[in-house]
Amino acid sequence: MSAPSPSPDAPDTAAAPHRSGFACFVGRPNAGKSTLTNALVGTKVAITSTRPQTTRHTVRGIVHRADAQLVLVDTPGLHKPRTLLGERLNDVVRTTWAEVDVIGFCLPADQKLGPGDRFIAKELAEARKTPKVAVVTKTDLVDSEALARQLIAIDQLGTELGLEWAEIIPVSAVAGDQVSLLADLLVPLMPEGPALYPDGDLTDEPEQVMVAELIREAALEGVRDELPHSIAVVVEEMIPREDRPADRPLLDIHANIYIERPSQKGIVIGPKGKRLKDVGTASRTHIEALLGTPVYLDLHVKVAKDWQRDPKQLRKLGF
Ligand SMILES: Nc1nc2c(ncn2[C@@H]2O[C@H](COP(=O)(O)OP(=O)(O)OP(=O)(O)O)[C@@H](O)[C@H]2O)c(=O)[nH]1
């Protein structure tokens, strides 16, 4: 006697247990981690930038599915520490690796594996307990031959370092290729368990931190090479404006942009304050989209002398 075939209406996942857990993407600067997080979550939660090393805070994006909930933890890049901030960031990365259920190692399809990738891969090999998925990003930038070569190189790198890939998957976050397949591959690596966050939540990062990151992202656009590491943003206050009609709310946001040296002030503010104004306009649009309410944004530029090297200042700036 043969078993009855399942009804075509029955969801495939009916028998599968619900899974939930944490994943993080690692990779050298500009590997496409933030863009991939956004593509998986479907909204702008992580900060993307054409400048390297702009993701400083651990930003979680949450992928809600009928069969699983995937919490994405976006860590800063691991790099040779030169400052106190650098050391702390590396500690954050290693702790995150030990805590998550899977690590996605992002390697751009359009760049040969280099010393930076090897450095991370070696460190990854040390995180023995956590499964690792190699994610070949930006596949829209290469042809199939180049992609095949990259896949082979990554496979060999794993063998060389004794690093066993749970999967090797090519994706393009920009073209939307294989992004949902990536989620399909990550889900089985999660433990069984109920949803960890309420349906609809996209991130548990405090709103103020997200708002600060959006401002920092806008402030970084088009600045010269040495400045990105010197900029920090702190949101001092977010208060609903009083005496507004219920259907026309306004949120007052006061934020400070910190730089390390007085000489950097002019760069951020621009001639006649034009750059700062543009930063305000650009970030306000994103903040309003994020919070779903009109915003009045009050931005100030302040000098926090050599804040990257000063533990007290680092704490004040949220590191
Ligand atoms: N063509 C193409 N470009 C991409 C893709 N994913 C990311 N990029 C671009 O690559 C650059 C870096 O992307 P990010 O997502 O900020 O990279 P990241 O790894 O988070 O960078 P850090 O925050 O510096 O660690 C940006 O200019 C992205 O637009 C992709 O799938 N295709």
PDBQT file of the ligand as one rigid body, heavy atoms in Angstrom, charges set to zero:
ROOT
HETATM    1  N1  LIG A 401      27.431  45.375  -8.039  1.00  0.00    +0.000 N 
HETATM    2  C1  LIG A 401      27.215  45.064  -6.771  1.00  0.00    +0.000 A 
HETATM    3  N2  LIG A 401      27.672  45.878  -5.800  1.00  0.00    +0.000 NA
HETATM    4  C2  LIG A 401      27.439  45.540  -4.508  1.00  0.00    +0.000 A 
HETATM    5  C3  LIG A 401      26.739  44.352  -4.156  1.00  0.00    +0.000 A 
HETATM    6  N3  LIG A 401      26.695  44.289  -2.810  1.00  0.00    +0.000 NA
HETATM    7  C4  LIG A 401      27.330  45.387  -2.344  1.00  0.00    +0.000 A 
HETATM    8  N4  LIG A 401      27.789  46.145  -3.361  1.00  0.00    +0.000 N 
HETATM    9  C5  LIG A 401      28.499  47.436  -3.270  1.00  0.00    +0.000 C 
HETATM   10  O1  LIG A 401      29.726  47.251  -2.590  1.00  0.00    +0.000 OA
HETATM   11  C6  LIG A 401      30.003  48.363  -1.727  1.00  0.00    +0.000 C 
HETATM   12  C7  LIG A 401      30.198  47.895  -0.314  1.00  0.00    +0.000 C 
HETATM   13  O2  LIG A 401      29.009  47.305   0.175  1.00  0.00    +0.000 OA
HETATM   14  P1  LIG A 401      28.668  47.231   1.728  1.00  0.00    +0.000 P 
HETATM   15  O3  LIG A 401      27.429  46.395   1.852  1.00  0.00    +0.000 OA
HETATM   16  O4  LIG A 401      28.678  48.569   2.367  1.00  0.00    +0.000 OA
HETATM   17  O5  LIG A 401      29.936  46.418   2.253  1.00  0.00    +0.000 OA
HETATM   18  P2  LIG A 401      30.305  46.029   3.749  1.00  0.00    +0.000 P 
HETATM   19  O6  LIG A 401      30.997  44.707   3.646  1.00  0.00    +0.000 OA
HETATM   20  O7  LIG A 401      29.126  46.097   4.634  1.00  0.00    +0.000 OA
HETATM   21  O8  LIG A 401      31.350  47.153   4.087  1.00  0.00    +0.000 OA
HETATM   22  P3  LIG A 401      31.936  47.642   5.518  1.00  0.00    +0.000 P 
HETATM   23  O9  LIG A 401      30.798  48.252   6.265  1.00  0.00    +0.000 OA
HETATM   24  O10 LIG A 401      32.944  48.601   5.089  1.00  0.00    +0.000 OA
HETATM   25  O11 LIG A 401      32.513  46.434   6.185  1.00  0.00    +0.000 OA
HETATM   26  C8  LIG A 401      28.819  49.300  -1.888  1.00  0.00    +0.000 C 
HETATM   27  O12 LIG A 401      29.164  50.280  -2.828  1.00  0.00    +0.000 OA
HETATM   28  C9  LIG A 401      27.724  48.406  -2.422  1.00  0.00    +0.000 C 
HETATM   29  O13 LIG A 401      26.789  49.104  -3.218  1.00  0.00    +0.000 OA
HETATM   30  C10 LIG A 401      26.259  43.497  -5.231  1.00  0.00    +0.000 A 
HETATM   31  O14 LIG A 401      25.625  42.458  -5.035  1.00  0.00    +0.000 OA
HETATM   32  N5  LIG A 401      26.545  43.919  -6.502  1.00  0.00    +0.000 N 
ENDROOT
TORSDOF 0
